[in-house]
Amino acid sequence: MGMQRDNHLKLYGVAHDVTATKDTEQALAQSEANLRKILDLIPQSVFAQTVTGEFLFVNKAFASLFNLNPEELIDQKNHRKLTQFDEKNSFFVFDDDIIETGISKMIPESSFIDHNGNIRFFHTIKVPYIPAGRNEIAILGIAHDITEQKVADKERTRMIADIVQHNKDLEQFSYIVSHNLRAPVANISGIADILSNIEMDWSKAKKMISYLSTSVSNLDNVIKDLNDIFHTKQQVNERKELISFSKIIEDIKLSISNIIQNEHIEIKTDFTDAENMPALKSYLYSIFYNLILNSIKYKQTDIKSMIEISTMQKDNKINITFKDNGIGIDLKKGGDQVFGLYKRFHHHIEGKGMGLFMVKTQVESMNGKIAIASEVNKGTVFVLEFETI
């Protein structure tokens, strides 16, 4: 009887242990399912990967970057085969360092090219850890998408730059009104008073009328310049098209072939890095035309004049460089006024200081930038920067 009771207790104990084990397994499975559900609901991308790039765990937000579900992504043995990795993509750039040093890393900004080819930006925290059942360090990462913030910051920066530029424009127009417009208007007013109030012979009257005509002509020129400036700033409705730099140069060479021949100008081009770009054709032609004519106008007379035009593309930007061996500019003396309206640095050469102002206006109208480097008797370099997207 005692043995039967003991056996009964033993069997009962075994049954109890099995039931407890099943309850524990169910609780663990439920806990894991709840954790998975929570991680799939959060907007941040969460992932765990080995030193070889094998994903141990990913949530839906991370898998969606590859246009896959988490199970499909985990089946892939190497994440580097899943997307295009180049200098634009820095999302996984610190992984090897983290695994080698075993030190956590917070990465304020890293870029990633998603399955659509769009560049996304993330604020990422990566932590080294040893997964259960493995004897190697892996990485646990949490990435927060900051692409919209980056776009907003870029737009804010652009708006601030626009405000600064508008203030500069207002200063320029204030200068025009106070100097270039007031002078001819004052002359016209003064001559009109003289003609109406003083009796004079015809020869003196003709001279006064000649002065009046000159003042009117100067006033008209200023108004035309202002109209050109306003027209340039507002004429941004022209559709962009893919423009060939070589074709632009050939058209300009053809239009000023007599000047090039008479002045013995040599124009060298190198567009191997970027042959074309989307742009407003009339603007780009005007920019090239004015910079080439500027180099010709300010050439050195005792050496052969050379103009070199080249392009360089990096990421989503194209730089266009215009280099000459002309008389140059002393940028230490008013270099900040190079692109100002009616600003001239060589008064012995004919001009009214509109060319570079219009170049800068047109470059900025296409959301570009222009910079200058120059040295007296050693030439000038203009660098234009445009975004291609």
Buried (B, 14 or more C-beta within 10 A) or exposed (E): EEEEEEEEEEEEEEEEEEEEEEEEEEEEEEEEEEEBEEBBEEEBBBBBBBBEBBBBBBBBBBBBBBEBEBEEBBEBEEBEEBBEBEEEBBBBEBBEEBBEEEEEBEBEEBBBBBEEEEBBBBBBBBBBEEBEEEEEBBBBBBBBBBBEEBEEEEEEEEEEEEEEEEEEBEEBBEBBEEEBBEBBBEBBEBBEEBBEEEEEEEEEBEEBEEBBEBBBEBBEBBBEBBEBBEEBBEEEEEEBEEBEBEEBBEEBBEEBEEBBEEEEBEBEBEBEEBBBBBBBBEBBBBBBBBBBBBBBBBBBEEEEBBBBBBBBEEEEBBBBBBBBBBBBBEBEEEBEBBBBBBBBBEEEEEBBBBBBBBBBBBBBBBEBBBEBBBEBEEBBBBBBBBBEE
